[in-house]
Amino acid sequence: MTEAQQFAEAVCAKIRKDMNDYCDDMANGGCRSFEEYKELCGRIRGLAMAEDYVKALAKKVETDDDQSDPAPGAKSAARY
């Protein structure tokens, strides 16, 4: 596992924990008003988007790394 993958997994784990904590707060009656409910929904939605971005970027980095690594024994072409 690359450092980028480890970083992405650590960030996603933190994001997922926060999302679960907010969901637990909502399920346990932590919202005293509709405004608080909407705020938590917005936070959860934002965290879900952030998690998707991190996963997509990690996949892109992995794909870019795979494409930039020459096959064993192959000569690398100069890039201009």
mmCIF file of the N, C-alpha and C atoms, coordinates in Angstrom:
data_MODEL
# 
_entry.id   MODEL 
# 
loop_
_atom_site.group_PDB 
_atom_site.id 
_atom_site.type_symbol 
_atom_site.label_atom_id 
_atom_site.label_alt_id 
_atom_site.label_comp_id 
_atom_site.label_asym_id 
_atom_site.label_entity_id 
_atom_site.label_seq_id 
_atom_site.pdbx_PDB_ins_code 
_atom_site.Cartn_x 
_atom_site.Cartn_y 
_atom_site.Cartn_z 
_atom_site.occupancy 
_atom_site.B_iso_or_equiv 
_atom_site.pdbx_formal_charge 
_atom_site.auth_seq_id 
_atom_site.auth_comp_id 
_atom_site.auth_asym_id 
_atom_site.auth_atom_id 
_atom_site.pdbx_PDB_model_num 
ATOM 1   N N  . MET A 1 1  ? 0.853   -1.173 0.000   1.00 0.00 ? 1  MET A N  1 
ATOM 2   C CA . MET A 1 1  ? 0.000   0.000  0.000   1.00 0.00 ? 1  MET A CA 1 
ATOM 3   C C  . MET A 1 1  ? 0.900   1.238  0.000   1.00 0.00 ? 1  MET A C  1 
ATOM 4   N N  . THR A 1 2  ? 0.584   2.168  -0.892  1.00 0.00 ? 2  THR A N  1 
ATOM 5   C CA . THR A 1 2  ? 1.386   3.379  -1.007  1.00 0.00 ? 2  THR A CA 1 
ATOM 6   C C  . THR A 1 2  ? 1.040   4.365  0.113   1.00 0.00 ? 2  THR A C  1 
ATOM 7   N N  . GLU A 1 3  ? 1.897   5.349  0.254   1.00 0.00 ? 3  GLU A N  1 
ATOM 8   C CA . GLU A 1 3  ? 1.636   6.383  1.260   1.00 0.00 ? 3  GLU A CA 1 
ATOM 9   C C  . GLU A 1 3  ? 0.358   7.140  0.933   1.00 0.00 ? 3  GLU A C  1 
ATOM 10  N N  . ALA A 1 4  ? 0.118   7.378  -0.348  1.00 0.00 ? 4  ALA A N  1 
ATOM 11  C CA . ALA A 1 4  ? -1.106  8.083  -0.756  1.00 0.00 ? 4  ALA A CA 1 
ATOM 12  C C  . ALA A 1 4  ? -2.341  7.278  -0.379  1.00 0.00 ? 4  ALA A C  1 
ATOM 13  N N  . GLN A 1 5  ? -2.284  5.969  -0.568  1.00 0.00 ? 5  GLN A N  1 
ATOM 14  C CA . GLN A 1 5  ? -3.414  5.115  -0.204  1.00 0.00 ? 5  GLN A CA 1 
ATOM 15  C C  . GLN A 1 5  ? -3.620  5.100  1.310   1.00 0.00 ? 5  GLN A C  1 
ATOM 16  N N  . GLN A 1 6  ? -2.534  5.044  2.060   1.00 0.00 ? 6  GLN A N  1 
ATOM 17  C CA . GLN A 1 6  ? -2.636  5.059  3.519   1.00 0.00 ? 6  GLN A CA 1 
ATOM 18  C C  . GLN A 1 6  ? -3.235  6.372  3.994   1.00 0.00 ? 6  GLN A C  1 
ATOM 19  N N  . PHE A 1 7  ? -2.786  7.469  3.388   1.00 0.00 ? 7  PHE A N  1 
ATOM 20  C CA . PHE A 1 7  ? -3.312  8.779  3.755   1.00 0.00 ? 7  PHE A CA 1 
ATOM 21  C C  . PHE A 1 7  ? -4.807  8.856  3.453   1.00 0.00 ? 7  PHE A C  1 
ATOM 22  N N  . ALA A 1 8  ? -5.199  8.420  2.253   1.00 0.00 ? 8  ALA A N  1 
ATOM 23  C CA . ALA A 1 8  ? -6.608  8.464  1.859   1.00 0.00 ? 8  ALA A CA 1 
ATOM 24  C C  . ALA A 1 8  ? -7.460  7.610  2.790   1.00 0.00 ? 8  ALA A C  1 
ATOM 25  N N  . GLU A 1 9  ? -6.977  6.438  3.157   1.00 0.00 ? 9  GLU A N  1 
ATOM 26  C CA . GLU A 1 9  ? -7.734  5.578  4.063   1.00 0.00 ? 9  GLU A CA 1 
ATOM 27  C C  . GLU A 1 9  ? -7.879  6.201  5.437   1.00 0.00 ? 9  GLU A C  1 
ATOM 28  N N  . ALA A 1 10 ? -6.819  6.850  5.917   1.00 0.00 ? 10 ALA A N  1 
ATOM 29  C CA . ALA A 1 10 ? -6.880  7.495  7.233   1.00 0.00 ? 10 ALA A CA 1 
ATOM 30  C C  . ALA A 1 10 ? -7.875  8.659  7.216   1.00 0.00 ? 10 ALA A C  1 
ATOM 31  N N  . VAL A 1 11 ? -7.847  9.453  6.160   1.00 0.00 ? 11 VAL A N  1 
ATOM 32  C CA . VAL A 1 11 ? -8.777  10.583 6.050   1.00 0.00 ? 11 VAL A CA 1 
ATOM 33  C C  . VAL A 1 11 ? -10.215 10.069 5.947   1.00 0.00 ? 11 VAL A C  1 
ATOM 34  N N  . CYS A 1 12 ? -10.428 9.055  5.116   1.00 0.00 ? 12 CYS A N  1 
ATOM 35  C CA . CYS A 1 12 ? -11.781 8.507  4.957   1.00 0.00 ? 12 CYS A CA 1 
ATOM 36  C C  . CYS A 1 12 ? -12.295 7.885  6.253   1.00 0.00 ? 12 CYS A C  1 
ATOM 37  N N  . ALA A 1 13 ? -11.408 7.255  7.011   1.00 0.00 ? 13 ALA A N  1 
ATOM 38  C CA . ALA A 1 13 ? -11.825 6.670  8.288   1.00 0.00 ? 13 ALA A CA 1 
ATOM 39  C C  . ALA A 1 13 ? -12.277 7.758  9.257   1.00 0.00 ? 13 ALA A C  1 
ATOM 40  N N  . LYS A 1 14 ? -11.560 8.877  9.293   1.00 0.00 ? 14 LYS A N  1 
ATOM 41  C CA . LYS A 1 14 ? -11.939 9.994  10.169  1.00 0.00 ? 14 LYS A CA 1 
ATOM 42  C C  . LYS A 1 14 ? -13.263 10.606 9.711   1.00 0.00 ? 14 LYS A C  1 
ATOM 43  N N  . ILE A 1 15 ? -13.400 10.792 8.407   1.00 0.00 ? 15 ILE A N  1 
ATOM 44  C CA . ILE A 1 15 ? -14.642 11.339 7.868   1.00 0.00 ? 15 ILE A CA 1 
ATOM 45  C C  . ILE A 1 15 ? -15.811 10.421 8.213   1.00 0.00 ? 15 ILE A C  1 
ATOM 46  N N  . ARG A 1 16 ? -15.629 9.114  8.004   1.00 0.00 ? 16 ARG A N  1 
ATOM 47  C CA . ARG A 1 16 ? -16.699 8.145  8.276   1.00 0.00 ? 16 ARG A CA 1 
ATOM 48  C C  . ARG A 1 16 ? -17.072 8.141  9.755   1.00 0.00 ? 16 ARG A C  1 
ATOM 49  N N  . LYS A 1 17 ? -16.074 8.254  10.643  1.00 0.00 ? 17 LYS A N  1 
ATOM 50  C CA . LYS A 1 17 ? -16.347 8.294  12.084  1.00 0.00 ? 17 LYS A CA 1 
ATOM 51  C C  . LYS A 1 17 ? -17.192 9.518  12.428  1.00 0.00 ? 17 LYS A C  1 
ATOM 52  N N  . ASP A 1 18 ? -16.814 10.664 11.878  1.00 0.00 ? 18 ASP A N  1 
ATOM 53  C CA . ASP A 1 18 ? -17.589 11.884 12.137  1.00 0.00 ? 18 ASP A CA 1 
ATOM 54  C C  . ASP A 1 18 ? -19.015 11.756 11.613  1.00 0.00 ? 18 ASP A C  1 
ATOM 55  N N  . MET A 1 19 ? -19.165 11.184 10.409  1.00 0.00 ? 19 MET A N  1 
ATOM 56  C CA . MET A 1 19 ? -20.509 10.990 9.856   1.00 0.00 ? 19 MET A CA 1 
ATOM 57  C C  . MET A 1 19 ? -21.345 10.091 10.766  1.00 0.00 ? 19 MET A C  1 
ATOM 58  N N  . ASN A 1 20 ? -20.751 9.002  11.226  1.00 0.00 ? 20 ASN A N  1 
ATOM 59  C CA . ASN A 1 20 ? -21.476 8.087  12.116  1.00 0.00 ? 20 ASN A CA 1 
ATOM 60  C C  . ASN A 1 20 ? -21.840 8.753  13.435  1.00 0.00 ? 20 ASN A C  1 
ATOM 61  N N  . ASP A 1 21 ? -20.926 9.563  13.961  1.00 0.00 ? 21 ASP A N  1 
ATOM 62  C CA . ASP A 1 21 ? -21.218 10.279 15.211  1.00 0.00 ? 21 ASP A CA 1 
ATOM 63  C C  . ASP A 1 21 ? -22.402 11.234 15.034  1.00 0.00 ? 21 ASP A C  1 
ATOM 64  N N  . TYR A 1 22 ? -22.422 11.972 13.901  1.00 0.00 ? 22 TYR A N  1 
ATOM 65  C CA . TYR A 1 22 ? -23.538 12.880 13.645  1.00 0.00 ? 22 TYR A CA 1 
ATOM 66  C C  . TYR A 1 22 ? -24.847 12.109 13.494  1.00 0.00 ? 22 TYR A C  1 
ATOM 67  N N  . CYS A 1 23 ? -24.793 10.968 12.797  1.00 0.00 ? 23 CYS A N  1 
ATOM 68  C CA . CYS A 1 23 ? -26.005 10.142 12.641  1.00 0.00 ? 23 CYS A CA 1 
ATOM 69  C C  . CYS A 1 23 ? -26.494 9.624  13.991  1.00 0.00 ? 23 CYS A C  1 
ATOM 70  N N  . ASP A 1 24 ? -25.558 9.203  14.840  1.00 0.00 ? 24 ASP A N  1 
ATOM 71  C CA . ASP A 1 24 ? -25.931 8.747  16.179  1.00 0.00 ? 24 ASP A CA 1 
ATOM 72  C C  . ASP A 1 24 ? -26.571 9.871  16.980  1.00 0.00 ? 24 ASP A C  1 
ATOM 73  N N  . ASP A 1 25 ? -26.008 11.075 16.885  1.00 0.00 ? 25 ASP A N  1 
ATOM 74  C CA . ASP A 1 25 ? -26.593 12.226 17.585  1.00 0.00 ? 25 ASP A CA 1 
ATOM 75  C C  . ASP A 1 25 ? -28.034 12.453 17.137  1.00 0.00 ? 25 ASP A C  1 
ATOM 76  N N  . MET A 1 26 ? -28.259 12.379 15.841  1.00 0.00 ? 26 MET A N  1 
ATOM 77  C CA . MET A 1 26 ? -29.609 12.583 15.311  1.00 0.00 ? 26 MET A CA 1 
ATOM 78  C C  . MET A 1 26 ? -30.552 11.479 15.782  1.00 0.00 ? 26 MET A C  1 
ATOM 79  N N  . ALA A 1 27 ? -30.090 10.256 15.726  1.00 0.00 ? 27 ALA A N  1 
ATOM 80  C CA . ALA A 1 27 ? -30.938 9.119  16.107  1.00 0.00 ? 27 ALA A CA 1 
ATOM 81  C C  . ALA A 1 27 ? -31.280 9.126  17.590  1.00 0.00 ? 27 ALA A C  1 
ATOM 82  N N  . ASN A 1 28 ? -30.405 9.697  18.396  1.00 0.00 ? 28 ASN A N  1 
ATOM 83  C CA . ASN A 1 28 ? -30.623 9.727  19.846  1.00 0.00 ? 28 ASN A CA 1 
ATOM 84  C C  . ASN A 1 28 ? -31.274 11.017 20.324  1.00 0.00 ? 28 ASN A C  1 
ATOM 85  N N  . GLY A 1 29 ? -31.877 11.750 19.406  1.00 0.00 ? 29 GLY A N  1 
ATOM 86  C CA . GLY A 1 29 ? -32.612 12.954 19.793  1.00 0.00 ? 29 GLY A CA 1 
ATOM 87  C C  . GLY A 1 29 ? -31.740 14.148 20.092  1.00 0.00 ? 29 GLY A C  1 
ATOM 88  N N  . GLY A 1 30 ? -30.568 14.206 19.490  1.00 0.00 ? 30 GLY A N  1 
ATOM 89  C CA . GLY A 1 30 ? -29.641 15.300 19.757  1.00 0.00 ? 30 GLY A CA 1 
ATOM 90  C C  . GLY A 1 30 ? -30.036 16.623 19.133  1.00 0.00 ? 30 GLY A C  1 
ATOM 91  N N  . CYS A 1 31 ? -30.994 16.618 18.242  1.00 0.00 ? 31 CYS A N  1 
ATOM 92  C CA . CYS A 1 31 ? -31.438 17.853 17.590  1.00 0.00 ? 31 CYS A CA 1 
ATOM 93  C C  . CYS A 1 31 ? -32.619 18.428 18.368  1.00 0.00 ? 31 CYS A C  1 
ATOM 94  N N  . ARG A 1 32 ? -32.429 19.632 18.873  1.00 0.00 ? 32 ARG A N  1 
ATOM 95  C CA . ARG A 1 32 ? -33.495 20.265 19.652  1.00 0.00 ? 32 ARG A CA 1 
ATOM 96  C C  . ARG A 1 32 ? -34.447 21.071 18.790  1.00 0.00 ? 32 ARG A C  1 
ATOM 97  N N  . SER A 1 33 ? -34.072 21.268 17.525  1.00 0.00 ? 33 SER A N  1 
ATOM 98  C CA . SER A 1 33 ? -34.933 22.033 16.631  1.00 0.00 ? 33 SER A CA 1 
ATOM 99  C C  . SER A 1 33 ? -34.719 21.545 15.204  1.00 0.00 ? 33 SER A C  1 
ATOM 100 N N  . PHE A 1 34 ? -35.626 21.982 14.344  1.00 0.00 ? 34 PHE A N  1 
ATOM 101 C CA . PHE A 1 34 ? -35.499 21.621 12.937  1.00 0.00 ? 34 PHE A CA 1 
ATOM 102 C C  . PHE A 1 34 ? -34.244 22.244 12.340  1.00 0.00 ? 34 PHE A C  1 
ATOM 103 N N  . GLU A 1 35 ? -33.857 23.417 12.813  1.00 0.00 ? 35 GLU A N  1 
ATOM 104 C CA . GLU A 1 35 ? -32.640 24.074 12.326  1.00 0.00 ? 35 GLU A CA 1 
ATOM 105 C C  . GLU A 1 35 ? -31.401 23.247 12.664  1.00 0.00 ? 35 GLU A C  1 
ATOM 106 N N  . GLU A 1 36 ? -31.346 22.688 13.881  1.00 0.00 ? 36 GLU A N  1 
ATOM 107 C CA . GLU A 1 36 ? -30.222 21.832 14.250  1.00 0.00 ? 36 GLU A CA 1 
ATOM 108 C C  . GLU A 1 36 ? -30.205 20.559 13.404  1.00 0.00 ? 36 GLU A C  1 
ATOM 109 N N  . TYR A 1 37 ? -31.383 20.027 13.138  1.00 0.00 ? 37 TYR A N  1 
ATOM 110 C CA . TYR A 1 37 ? -31.495 18.847 12.286  1.00 0.00 ? 37 TYR A CA 1 
ATOM 111 C C  . TYR A 1 37 ? -30.949 19.143 10.886  1.00 0.00 ? 37 TYR A C  1 
ATOM 112 N N  . LYS A 1 38 ? -31.365 20.281 10.313  1.00 0.00 ? 38 LYS A N  1 
ATOM 113 C CA . LYS A 1 38 ? -30.889 20.654 8.982   1.00 0.00 ? 38 LYS A CA 1 
ATOM 114 C C  . LYS A 1 38 ? -29.384 20.869 8.972   1.00 0.00 ? 38 LYS A C  1 
ATOM 115 N N  . GLU A 1 39 ? -28.861 21.460 10.035  1.00 0.00 ? 39 GLU A N  1 
ATOM 116 C CA . GLU A 1 39 ? -27.414 21.689 10.110  1.00 0.00 ? 39 GLU A CA 1 
ATOM 117 C C  . GLU A 1 39 ? -26.658 20.361 10.116  1.00 0.00 ? 39 GLU A C  1 
ATOM 118 N N  . LEU A 1 40 ? -27.119 19.407 10.918  1.00 0.00 ? 40 LEU A N  1 
ATOM 119 C CA . LEU A 1 40 ? -26.450 18.097 10.953  1.00 0.00 ? 40 LEU A CA 1 
ATOM 120 C C  . LEU A 1 40 ? -26.574 17.380 9.615   1.00 0.00 ? 40 LEU A C  1 
ATOM 121 N N  . CYS A 1 41 ? -27.725 17.496 8.976   1.00 0.00 ? 41 CYS A N  1 
ATOM 122 C CA . CYS A 1 41 ? -27.882 16.898 7.642   1.00 0.00 ? 41 CYS A CA 1 
ATOM 123 C C  . CYS A 1 41 ? -26.876 17.500 6.667   1.00 0.00 ? 41 CYS A C  1 
ATOM 124 N N  . GLY A 1 42 ? -26.694 18.797 6.731   1.00 0.00 ? 42 GLY A N  1 
ATOM 125 C CA . GLY A 1 42 ? -25.723 19.474 5.870   1.00 0.00 ? 42 GLY A CA 1 
ATOM 126 C C  . GLY A 1 42 ? -24.300 19.029 6.148   1.00 0.00 ? 42 GLY A C  1 
ATOM 127 N N  . ARG A 1 43 ? -23.971 18.866 7.421   1.00 0.00 ? 43 ARG A N  1 
ATOM 128 C CA . ARG A 1 43 ? -22.625 18.395 7.765   1.00 0.00 ? 43 ARG A CA 1 
ATOM 129 C C  . ARG A 1 43 ? -22.394 16.982 7.238   1.00 0.00 ? 43 ARG A C  1 
ATOM 130 N N  . ILE A 1 44 ? -23.381 16.130 7.418   1.00 0.00 ? 44 ILE A N  1 
ATOM 131 C CA . ILE A 1 44 ? -23.262 14.749 6.945   1.00 0.00 ? 44 ILE A CA 1 
ATOM 132 C C  . ILE A 1 44 ? -23.117 14.731 5.424   1.00 0.00 ? 44 ILE A C  1 
ATOM 133 N N  . ARG A 1 45 ? -23.919 15.519 4.740   1.00 0.00 ? 45 ARG A N  1 
ATOM 134 C CA . ARG A 1 45 ? -23.852 15.603 3.280   1.00 0.00 ? 45 ARG A CA 1 
ATOM 135 C C  . ARG A 1 45 ? -22.475 16.104 2.838   1.00 0.00 ? 45 ARG A C  1 
ATOM 136 N N  . GLY A 1 46 ? -21.972 17.121 3.500   1.00 0.00 ? 46 GLY A N  1 
ATOM 137 C CA . GLY A 1 46 ? -20.653 17.656 3.169   1.00 0.00 ? 46 GLY A CA 1 
ATOM 138 C C  . GLY A 1 46 ? -19.544 16.653 3.402   1.00 0.00 ? 46 GLY A C  1 
ATOM 139 N N  . LEU A 1 47 ? -19.634 15.927 4.512   1.00 0.00 ? 47 LEU A N  1 
ATOM 140 C CA . LEU A 1 47 ? -18.628 14.897 4.787   1.00 0.00 ? 47 LEU A CA 1 
ATOM 141 C C  . LEU A 1 47 ? -18.690 13.770 3.761   1.00 0.00 ? 47 LEU A C  1 
ATOM 142 N N  . ALA A 1 48 ? -19.894 13.408 3.339   1.00 0.00 ? 48 ALA A N  1 
ATOM 143 C CA . ALA A 1 48 ? -20.035 12.368 2.316   1.00 0.00 ? 48 ALA A CA 1 
ATOM 144 C C  . ALA A 1 48 ? -19.391 12.817 1.009   1.00 0.00 ? 48 ALA A C  1 
ATOM 145 N N  . MET A 1 49 ? -19.578 14.074 0.660   1.00 0.00 ? 49 MET A N  1 
ATOM 146 C CA . MET A 1 49 ? -18.950 14.599 -0.557  1.00 0.00 ? 49 MET A CA 1 
ATOM 147 C C  . MET A 1 49 ? -17.436 14.606 -0.416  1.00 0.00 ? 49 MET A C  1 
ATOM 148 N N  . ALA A 1 50 ? -16.939 15.023 0.743   1.00 0.00 ? 50 ALA A N  1 
ATOM 149 C CA . ALA A 1 50 ? -15.497 15.036 0.974   1.00 0.00 ? 50 ALA A CA 1 
ATOM 150 C C  . ALA A 1 50 ? -14.918 13.626 0.867   1.00 0.00 ? 50 ALA A C  1 
ATOM 151 N N  . GLU A 1 51 ? -15.622 12.657 1.433   1.00 0.00 ? 51 GLU A N  1 
ATOM 152 C CA . GLU A 1 51 ? -15.165 11.275 1.363   1.00 0.00 ? 51 GLU A CA 1 
ATOM 153 C C  . GLU A 1 51 ? -15.096 10.806 -0.098  1.00 0.00 ? 51 GLU A C  1 
ATOM 154 N N  . ASP A 1 52 ? -16.108 11.147 -0.884  1.00 0.00 ? 52 ASP A N  1 
ATOM 155 C CA . ASP A 1 52 ? -16.103 10.785 -2.301  1.00 0.00 ? 52 ASP A CA 1 
ATOM 156 C C  . ASP A 1 52 ? -14.936 11.437 -3.037  1.00 0.00 ? 52 ASP A C  1 
ATOM 157 N N  . TYR A 1 53 ? -14.657 12.703 -2.748  1.00 0.00 ? 53 TYR A N  1 
ATOM 158 C CA . TYR A 1 53 ? -13.539 13.399 -3.378  1.00 0.00 ? 53 TYR A CA 1 
ATOM 159 C C  . TYR A 1 53 ? -12.211 12.734 -3.035  1.00 0.00 ? 53 TYR A C  1 
ATOM 160 N N  . VAL A 1 54 ? -12.025 12.409 -1.761  1.00 0.00 ? 54 VAL A N  1 
ATOM 161 C CA . VAL A 1 54 ? -10.775 11.776 -1.331  1.00 0.00 ? 54 VAL A CA 1 
ATOM 162 C C  . VAL A 1 54 ? -10.591 10.428 -2.032  1.00 0.00 ? 54 VAL A C  1 
ATOM 163 N N  . LYS A 1 55 ? -11.662 9.638  -2.089  1.00 0.00 ? 55 LYS A N  1 
ATOM 164 C CA . LYS A 1 55 ? -11.576 8.333  -2.752  1.00 0.00 ? 55 LYS A CA 1 
ATOM 165 C C  . LYS A 1 55 ? -11.261 8.489  -4.235  1.00 0.00 ? 55 LYS A C  1 
ATOM 166 N N  . ALA A 1 56 ? -11.908 9.436  -4.900  1.00 0.00 ? 56 ALA A N  1 
ATOM 167 C CA . ALA A 1 56 ? -11.678 9.654  -6.325  1.00 0.00 ? 56 ALA A CA 1 
ATOM 168 C C  . ALA A 1 56 ? -10.250 10.122 -6.588  1.00 0.00 ? 56 ALA A C  1 
ATOM 169 N N  . LEU A 1 57 ? -9.762  11.032 -5.754  1.00 0.00 ? 57 LEU A N  1 
ATOM 170 C CA . LEU A 1 57 ? -8.399  11.517 -5.934  1.00 0.00 ? 57 LEU A CA 1 
ATOM 171 C C  . LEU A 1 57 ? -7.379  10.421 -5.658  1.00 0.00 ? 57 LEU A C  1 
ATOM 172 N N  . ALA A 1 58 ? -7.627  9.594  -4.653  1.00 0.00 ? 58 ALA A N  1 
ATOM 173 C CA . ALA A 1 58 ? -6.715  8.489  -4.348  1.00 0.00 ? 58 ALA A CA 1 
ATOM 174 C C  . ALA A 1 58 ? -6.667  7.511  -5.514  1.00 0.00 ? 58 ALA A C  1 
ATOM 175 N N  . LYS A 1 59 ? -7.833  7.252  -6.115  1.00 0.00 ? 59 LYS A N  1 
ATOM 176 C CA . LYS A 1 59 ? -7.876  6.351  -7.264  1.00 0.00 ? 59 LYS A CA 1 
ATOM 177 C C  . LYS A 1 59 ? -7.124  6.958  -8.441  1.00 0.00 ? 59 LYS A C  1 
ATOM 178 N N  . LYS A 1 60 ? -7.280  8.264  -8.654  1.00 0.00 ? 60 LYS A N  1 
ATOM 179 C CA . LYS A 1 60 ? -6.578  8.945  -9.742  1.00 0.00 ? 60 LYS A CA 1 
ATOM 180 C C  . LYS A 1 60 ? -5.073  8.887  -9.532  1.00 0.00 ? 60 LYS A C  1 
ATOM 181 N N  . VAL A 1 61 ? -4.623  9.136  -8.315  1.00 0.00 ? 61 VAL A N  1 
ATOM 182 C CA . VAL A 1 61 ? -3.195  9.071  -8.021  1.00 0.00 ? 61 VAL A CA 1 
ATOM 183 C C  . VAL A 1 61 ? -2.666  7.668  -8.285  1.00 0.00 ? 61 VAL A C  1 
ATOM 184 N N  . GLU A 1 62 ? -3.419  6.673  -7.849  1.00 0.00 ? 62 GLU A N  1 
ATOM 185 C CA . GLU A 1 62 ? -3.013  5.284  -8.062  1.00 0.00 ? 62 GLU A CA 1 
ATOM 186 C C  . GLU A 1 62 ? -2.947  4.965  -9.553  1.00 0.00 ? 62 GLU A C  1 
ATOM 187 N N  . THR A 1 63 ? -3.943  5.406  -10.316 1.00 0.00 ? 63 THR A N  1 
ATOM 188 C CA . THR A 1 63 ? -3.969  5.169  -11.762 1.00 0.00 ? 63 THR A CA 1 
ATOM 189 C C  . THR A 1 63 ? -2.822  5.888  -12.448 1.00 0.00 ? 63 THR A C  1 
ATOM 190 N N  . ASP A 1 64 ? -2.582  7.144  -12.058 1.00 0.00 ? 64 ASP A N  1 
ATOM 191 C CA . ASP A 1 64 ? -1.481  7.906  -12.646 1.00 0.00 ? 64 ASP A CA 1 
ATOM 192 C C  . ASP A 1 64 ? -0.138  7.254  -12.340 1.00 0.00 ? 64 ASP A C  1 
ATOM 193 N N  . ASP A 1 65 ? 0.013   6.751  -11.115 1.00 0.00 ? 65 ASP A N  1 
ATOM 194 C CA . ASP A 1 65 ? 1.251   6.067  -10.741 1.00 0.00 ? 65 ASP A CA 1 
ATOM 195 C C  . ASP A 1 65 ? 1.451   4.803  -11.563 1.00 0.00 ? 65 ASP A C  1 
ATOM 196 N N  . ASP A 1 66 ? 0.368   4.056  -11.777 1.00 0.00 ? 66 ASP A N  1 
ATOM 197 C CA . ASP A 1 66 ? 0.447   2.826  -12.557 1.00 0.00 ? 66 ASP A CA 1 
ATOM 198 C C  . ASP A 1 66 ? 0.848   3.118  -13.994 1.00 0.00 ? 66 ASP A C  1 
ATOM 199 N N  . GLN A 1 67 ? 0.330   4.199  -14.547 1.00 0.00 ? 67 GLN A N  1 
ATOM 200 C CA . GLN A 1 67 ? 0.628   4.543  -15.934 1.00 0.00 ? 67 GLN A CA 1 
ATOM 201 C C  . GLN A 1 67 ? 2.025   5.104  -16.101 1.00 0.00 ? 67 GLN A C  1 
ATOM 202 N N  . SER A 1 68 ? 2.574   5.701  -15.059 1.00 0.00 ? 68 SER A N  1 
ATOM 203 C CA . SER A 1 68 ? 3.901   6.301  -15.173 1.00 0.00 ? 68 SER A CA 1 
ATOM 204 C C  . SER A 1 68 ? 5.019   5.304  -14.907 1.00 0.00 ? 68 SER A C  1 
ATOM 205 N N  . ASP A 1 69 ? 4.694   4.157  -14.325 1.00 0.00 ? 69 ASP A N  1 
ATOM 206 C CA . ASP A 1 69 ? 5.709   3.133  -14.071 1.00 0.00 ? 69 ASP A CA 1 
ATOM 207 C C  . ASP A 1 69 ? 5.929   2.313  -15.332 1.00 0.00 ? 69 ASP A C  1 
ATOM 208 N N  . PRO A 1 70 ? 7.162   2.330  -15.880 1.00 0.00 ? 70 PRO A N  1 
ATOM 209 C CA . PRO A 1 70 ? 7.416   1.521  -17.069 1.00 0.00 ? 70 PRO A CA 1 
ATOM 210 C C  . PRO A 1 70 ? 7.418   0.038  -16.728 1.00 0.00 ? 70 PRO A C  1 
ATOM 211 N N  . ALA A 1 71 ? 7.123   -0.752 -17.720 1.00 0.00 ? 71 ALA A N  1 
ATOM 212 C CA . ALA A 1 71 ? 7.151   -2.200 -17.526 1.00 0.00 ? 71 ALA A CA 1 
ATOM 213 C C  . ALA A 1 71 ? 8.576   -2.632 -17.198 1.00 0.00 ? 71 ALA A C  1 
ATOM 214 N N  . PRO A 1 72 ? 8.735   -3.708 -16.425 1.00 0.00 ? 72 PRO A N  1 
ATOM 215 C CA . PRO A 1 72 ? 10.083  -4.169 -16.093 1.00 0.00 ? 72 PRO A CA 1 
ATOM 216 C C  . PRO A 1 72 ? 10.884  -4.417 -17.372 1.00 0.00 ? 72 PRO A C  1 
ATOM 217 N N  . GLY A 1 73 ? 12.081  -3.867 -17.416 1.00 0.00 ? 73 GLY A N  1 
ATOM 218 C CA . GLY A 1 73 ? 12.968  -4.065 -18.556 1.00 0.00 ? 73 GLY A CA 1 
ATOM 219 C C  . GLY A 1 73 ? 12.703  -3.129 -19.717 1.00 0.00 ? 73 GLY A C  1 
ATOM 220 N N  . ALA A 1 74 ? 11.628  -2.342 -19.650 1.00 0.00 ? 74 ALA A N  1 
ATOM 221 C CA . ALA A 1 74 ? 11.313  -1.433 -20.759 1.00 0.00 ? 74 ALA A CA 1 
ATOM 222 C C  . ALA A 1 74 ? 12.087  -0.147 -20.584 1.00 0.00 ? 74 ALA A C  1 
ATOM 223 N N  . LYS A 1 75 ? 12.449  0.421  -21.718 1.00 0.00 ? 75 LYS A N  1 
ATOM 224 C CA . LYS A 1 75 ? 13.147  1.709  -21.694 1.00 0.00 ? 75 LYS A CA 1 
ATOM 225 C C  . LYS A 1 75 ? 12.097  2.808  -21.550 1.00 0.00 ? 75 LYS A C  1 
ATOM 226 N N  . SER A 1 76 ? 12.390  3.789  -20.728 1.00 0.00 ? 76 SER A N  1 
ATOM 227 C CA . SER A 1 76 ? 11.434  4.871  -20.544 1.00 0.00 ? 76 SER A CA 1 
ATOM 228 C C  . SER A 1 76 ? 11.637  5.912  -21.640 1.00 0.00 ? 76 SER A C  1 
ATOM 229 N N  . ALA A 1 77 ? 10.539  6.427  -22.137 1.00 0.00 ? 77 ALA A N  1 
ATOM 230 C CA . ALA A 1 77 ? 10.578  7.463  -23.181 1.00 0.00 ? 77 ALA A CA 1 
ATOM 231 C C  . ALA A 1 77 ? 10.755  8.816  -22.521 1.00 0.00 ? 77 ALA A C  1 
ATOM 232 N N  . ALA A 1 78 ? 11.491  9.679  -23.173 1.00 0.00 ? 78 ALA A N  1 
ATOM 233 C CA . ALA A 1 78 ? 11.679  11.037 -22.651 1.00 0.00 ? 78 ALA A CA 1 
ATOM 234 C C  . ALA A 1 78 ? 10.380  11.791 -22.778 1.00 0.00 ? 78 ALA A C  1 
ATOM 235 N N  . ARG A 1 79 ? 10.063  12.579 -21.791 1.00 0.00 ? 79 ARG A N  1 
ATOM 236 C CA . ARG A 1 79 ? 8.838   13.383 -21.813 1.00 0.00 ? 79 ARG A CA 1 
ATOM 237 C C  . ARG A 1 79 ? 9.200   14.834 -22.048 1.00 0.00 ? 79 ARG A C  1 
ATOM 238 N N  . TYR A 1 80 ? 8.548   15.422 -23.003 1.00 0.00 ? 80 TYR A N  1 
ATOM 239 C CA . TYR A 1 80 ? 8.783   16.842 -23.300 1.00 0.00 ? 80 TYR A CA 1 
ATOM 240 C C  . TYR A 1 80 ? 7.531   17.619 -23.162 1.00 0.00 ? 80 TYR A C  1 
# 
